[in-house]
Amino acid sequence: ESIEAAQKTGAASLARKSSDTIKRCEPKGDAYRHETVDRSQLWSMETPQVFSYPLIKDAYQNVIANNTPITDDLSAIEASGHAVQFIENSIPNIKITSPQDLTLAEYILSSK
């Protein structure tokens, strides 16, 4: 589905609507001042992230030329001003970045 969407639009990614309450915080002395962010517009990006080659190549050339900070490939596409189609994912697609994530992945796989 992601590949088909990227063939039509140039860029697509699996994504999950945020169900968490997200807080924007700024330091205020020894504490933080909080503001709740409207989660109806928040999505967590997942993989795969799919792009046409010319689009991602141009996006990274733009990032390099402008020394633009990015966090993933979608950030590069976003910085170029191109829209990305989200494919809502309803199944677990966890990101393994720590030993705890691996434990969770093993649990999910063993429960199937």
Rosetta blueprint (number, residue, H / E / L):
1 E L
2 S H
3 I H
4 E H
5 A H
6 A H
7 Q H
8 K H
9 T H
10 G L
11 A E
12 A E
13 S E
14 L E
15 A E
16 R E
17 K E
18 S L
19 S L
20 D L
21 T L
22 I E
23 K E
24 R E
25 C E
26 E E
27 P E
28 K E
29 G L
30 D L
31 A E
32 Y E
33 R E
34 H E
35 E E
36 T E
37 V E
38 D L
39 R H
40 S H
41 Q H
42 L L
43 W E
44 S E
45 M E
46 E E
47 T E
48 P E
49 Q E
50 V E
51 F E
52 S L
53 Y H
54 P H
55 L H
56 I H
57 K H
58 D H
59 A H
60 Y H
61 Q H
62 N H
63 V H
64 I H
65 A H
66 N H
67 N L
68 T L
69 P L
70 I L
71 T L
72 D L
73 D H
74 L H
75 S H
76 A H
77 I H
78 E H
79 A H
80 S L
81 G L
82 H L
83 A L
84 V L
85 Q E
86 F E
87 I E
88 E E
89 N L
90 S L
91 I L
92 P L
93 N L
94 I L
95 K L
96 I L
97 T L
98 S L
99 P H
100 Q H
101 D H
102 L H
103 T H
104 L H
105 A H
106 E H
107 Y H
108 I H
109 L H
110 S H
111 S L
112 K L
